[in-house]
């Protein structure tokens, strides 16, 4: 019976890519006796040396995807010392790209995994934003990293979506005269709740335009006195609950979002990007 070939897959990240590549190659050898063992997060000289010693003891071969030039050189030297057959799956690719792109690689482990996770988070965040827009699913407000509150036309939805595209889980809740705020909102730390305010004149102007577009009565929706009263009530709620106030008058969505992120940065970690 043929001896089982031990294959050590070594990576400074998860090693999933290298393992898939090796297993794809093994498919071309049906019935071959091989045991693939993955060693991920190998990022120090001591770890490289230990893996090589294990390979030598098991008469194994090594396939590695180390992005660090220093660790690749060490792997080559250690394998020569211990008589271990090894193949560098990453170095030749990095070298060829360096020549054609005329820029050096970052040599930072796990970048691809971070990129995938970041993209996945953004997708989840955008889905969360649309599910929790305008007070929907209020019972789930506790899952939000940021909650925006404010009267109609104070940029709640545009800012929510912008923040979501940058990986934040955001919900927004309208402040409506005569309607109580959702009970679940009290469970959200006040430092993560932002009340958006705007000058009464500017807000009334925006509402007049919207009323004309929708064909709805302008009064009292766009009446400046009524708007001023709504804003006062919104600010009163914010002061009562300790929410942060953000004046959005004359600001772009990006500016408002940046201001909010700057404030949140003091009380919690940013999402991965």
Secondary structure, DSSP 8 states (H G I E B T S, - for coil): ----EEEEEEESS--HHHHHHHHHHHTTSTT--EEEEEE----SHHHHHHHHHHHHHHT-EEEEE---HHHHHHHHHHHHHHT--EEESSHHHHHHHHHHH-S-----TTHHHHHHHHHHHHHHHHHHHHHTGGGTTGGGGGG-SEEEEESTTSSHHHHHHHHHHTT--EEEEE--TT----GGGGGS-GGGEEEEE--HHHHHHHHHHHHHHHT---TTTT-HHHHHHHHHHHHHHHHHHT-EEEE-TT--HHHHHHHHHHHHTTTS-----
